[in-house]
Amino acid sequence: MTLLNHPVLERICTQGCQHVLHTIDALASHQAVPELDSLPETQRREILRELEAIMAVYQRSG
């Protein structure tokens, strides 16, 4: 399964941009993110990169 299709990533994204931005901030500052607690650190970092890439698309288009 690629991270782009990871259920947790999809769940975070379906909650809207504000939730995604909050999750990015929390991950970047090493705060707990309940949705990701069960994942290893390497996957949390990968999800952070994916979320940042997703939001970059919105920033470029807006």
Backbone as numpy.savetxt, mean C-alpha at the origin, in Angstrom:
# Nx Ny Nz CAx CAy CAz Cx Cy Cz
1.52 -15.60 -7.16 0.67 -14.42 -7.16 1.56 -13.17 -7.16
1.33 -12.27 -8.07 2.08 -11.02 -8.05 1.47 -10.11 -7.00
2.26 -9.17 -6.54 1.74 -8.26 -5.52 0.59 -7.42 -6.06
0.62 -7.11 -7.34 -0.44 -6.30 -7.91 -1.80 -6.96 -7.72
-1.82 -8.28 -7.64 -3.07 -9.00 -7.42 -3.21 -9.49 -5.98
-2.37 -9.03 -5.10 -2.42 -9.46 -3.71 -3.72 -8.95 -3.08
-4.47 -9.81 -2.43 -5.75 -9.40 -1.85 -5.65 -8.22 -0.89
-4.59 -8.16 -0.11 -4.44 -7.05 0.84 -4.24 -5.74 0.09
-3.46 -5.76 -0.95 -3.23 -4.57 -1.76 -4.55 -4.10 -2.38
-5.30 -5.02 -2.92 -6.60 -4.68 -3.50 -7.53 -4.11 -2.45
-7.54 -4.70 -1.27 -8.42 -4.24 -0.18 -8.06 -2.81 0.23
-6.77 -2.52 0.32 -6.34 -1.17 0.68 -6.79 -0.18 -0.38
-6.58 -0.52 -1.63 -6.93 0.39 -2.73 -8.42 0.65 -2.84
-9.23 -0.34 -2.55 -10.68 -0.15 -2.68 -11.23 0.78 -1.60
-10.43 1.08 -0.59 -10.88 1.98 0.47 -10.63 3.46 0.15
-10.04 3.73 -1.01 -9.89 5.10 -1.46 -8.51 5.69 -1.27
-8.32 6.80 -1.94 -7.00 7.46 -1.97 -6.52 7.88 -0.58
-7.42 8.42 0.24 -6.99 8.86 1.57 -6.47 7.68 2.40
-7.13 6.55 2.28 -6.67 5.36 3.01 -5.32 4.89 2.48
-5.17 4.92 1.17 -3.89 4.52 0.56 -2.78 5.45 1.04
-3.03 6.75 1.03 -2.01 7.71 1.47 -1.67 7.52 2.95
-2.69 7.26 3.76 -2.44 7.00 5.19 -1.60 5.73 5.35
-1.90 4.72 4.58 -1.15 3.46 4.65 0.30 3.67 4.22
0.50 4.44 3.16 1.85 4.76 2.69 2.62 5.47 3.80
2.01 6.48 4.41 2.68 7.22 5.49 3.04 6.31 6.65
2.10 5.45 7.03 2.35 4.54 8.15 3.48 3.56 7.83
3.44 2.97 6.64 4.50 2.03 6.26 5.85 2.72 6.17
5.88 3.92 5.60 7.14 4.64 5.43 7.76 5.02 6.77
6.92 5.22 7.78 7.45 5.57 9.10 7.46 4.38 10.06
7.34 3.18 9.48 7.44 1.92 10.23 6.41 1.79 11.34
5.23 2.36 11.13 4.13 2.20 12.08 3.36 0.94 11.72
2.63 0.43 12.69 1.82 -0.76 12.47 0.66 -0.45 11.53
0.42 -1.37 10.61 -0.73 -1.30 9.71 -1.47 -2.63 9.89
-2.62 -2.59 10.59 -3.31 -3.84 10.93 -3.53 -4.78 9.74
-3.85 -4.23 8.59 -4.09 -5.06 7.40 -2.86 -5.85 6.97
-1.69 -5.37 7.38 -0.44 -5.98 6.92 0.33 -6.69 8.03
-0.22 -6.72 9.23 0.49 -7.31 10.37 0.91 -8.75 10.14
0.12 -9.50 9.38 0.43 -10.92 9.20 1.48 -11.16 8.11
1.88 -10.11 7.41 2.83 -10.26 6.30 4.26 -10.04 6.78
5.21 -10.72 6.16 6.62 -10.47 6.51 7.05 -9.07 6.06
8.08 -8.58 6.68 8.58 -7.23 6.39 8.87 -7.03 4.90
9.42 -8.04 4.25 9.74 -7.89 2.83 8.49 -7.64 2.00
7.39 -8.31 2.32 6.15 -8.07 1.58 5.57 -6.71 1.91
5.69 -6.28 3.15 5.19 -4.94 3.51 5.94 -3.87 2.72
7.25 -4.04 2.57 8.03 -3.07 1.78 7.61 -3.10 0.32
7.35 -4.29 -0.21 6.90 -4.41 -1.60 5.54 -3.75 -1.79
4.65 -3.94 -0.83 3.34 -3.31 -0.91 3.48 -1.80 -0.83
4.37 -1.31 0.00 4.63 0.14 0.06 5.06 0.65 -1.30
5.98 -0.04 -1.96 6.44 0.39 -3.29 5.30 0.37 -4.30
4.47 -0.66 -4.24 3.33 -0.76 -5.16 2.35 0.39 -4.93
2.04 0.67 -3.66 1.11 1.75 -3.35 1.67 3.10 -3.81
2.96 3.31 -3.61 3.58 4.56 -4.06 3.50 4.68 -5.58
3.72 3.58 -6.28 3.65 3.59 -7.75 2.22 3.87 -8.22
1.26 3.28 -7.55 -0.14 3.52 -7.90 -0.50 4.98 -7.71
-0.12 5.55 -6.58 -0.46 6.95 -6.31 0.31 7.91 -7.22
1.49 7.53 -7.68 2.25 8.37 -8.59 1.48 8.59 -9.89
0.74 7.59 -10.31 -0.08 7.73 -11.52 -1.11 8.82 -11.33
-1.74 8.86 -10.17 -2.76 9.88 -9.89 -2.13 11.26 -9.80
-0.96 11.37 -9.23 -0.29 12.67 -9.09 0.13 13.21 -10.46
0.55 12.32 -11.37 0.95 12.77 -12.70 -0.25 13.22 -13.52
-1.39 12.56 -13.32 -2.56 12.87 -14.14 -3.40 14.01 -13.57
-3.16 14.37 -12.34 -4.00 15.38 -11.70 -3.32 16.67 -11.63
